[in-house]
Amino acid sequence: MERRKAIKLAAGAVAAGGAGAITLTSAFKPKIQPADKPQNLACKEEGSNWAYARLDPEETKKRAYNDYSKGSCMFGVFNSIVSQLAEKIGEPFSSFPTQMMKYGHGGIGGYGTVCGALNGAAALTGLLIKEKEVQNALIADLFLWYEKKPFPQFKPTKPILDFTPPVSVAGSVLCHASTTNWGKSAGYTIKSKERKERCRRLTADVAAQTVDMLNRYFENNFVSHAQDNETARTCMTCHGSEGKLGNTSGGMDCSPCHEESLGHKLFSGAHYKIMDKR
């Protein structure tokens, strides 16, 4: 890797003025990875013991909202769906120990990692769908939707807390980022009852979106990758498995946790162009 050569080129461009720097970054900028093309996912779940029956997203919202009080976000999403399948189908859903999903609260045991509502939805795809590639596609679409959606949207007729939470875009699938961003925007602390009401309603939103996706998939009407994250694709061009750096995996939005420095903006393209792939 010819690091010194890259630095000399970058320094020369800066010495030549701002126009030189812009020219340099444009000339050496790697081609961004293309977005995945939307594709229909064919349902291949015939003969599974874990069958699925079409569910009503509105009913699911109500159940998830109320179930949040029994076990928080992950439990709320998972139990609101499995309880309906138990009523419609019976076993094996009737005896599923849904209380195990209570561990997902607060980003898994309060650790602040992946949002429990998303964790519950992902667990459902693993329970109901055999193909790993299909699971991945459904999870990716749900997670990308979550990153961009202003939450919360659900408005219960009988709210547990008579408070209408302001909406904000989470920008991240991580619990600590999602809740902190909302708290800063809305003006409430993480321990406030208002924040809890926000997450209670967000749980309803995620549960309904999960049911909508499952309905479409099992009716052979689901198009994968309807969502896209250009920021992640831009970063993964260099840092992903196909890039020269190859030091990062993932598909989530990078910007909530990683700010792009001025040096990165000006010189990363030149450095990337000249370095040898490891």
Buried (B, 14 or more C-beta within 10 A) or exposed (E): EEEEEBBEBBEEBBEEEEEBBEEBBEEBBBEEBEEBEEEEBEBEBEEEEBBBEEBEBEBBBBBBBBBBEEBBBBBBBBBBBBBBBBEEBEEBBEEBEBEEBBBBBBBBEEEBBBBBBBBBBBBBBEBBBEEEEBBBBBBBBBBBBBBEBEBBBBEBEEBBBEBEBBBBBBBBBBBBBBBBBBBEEBEBEEEBEBBBBBBBBBBBBBBBBBBBBBBBBBEEEBEBBEBBBEBBBBBBBBBBEEBBBBEBEEBBBBBBEEEEEEEEEBBBBBBBBBBEEE
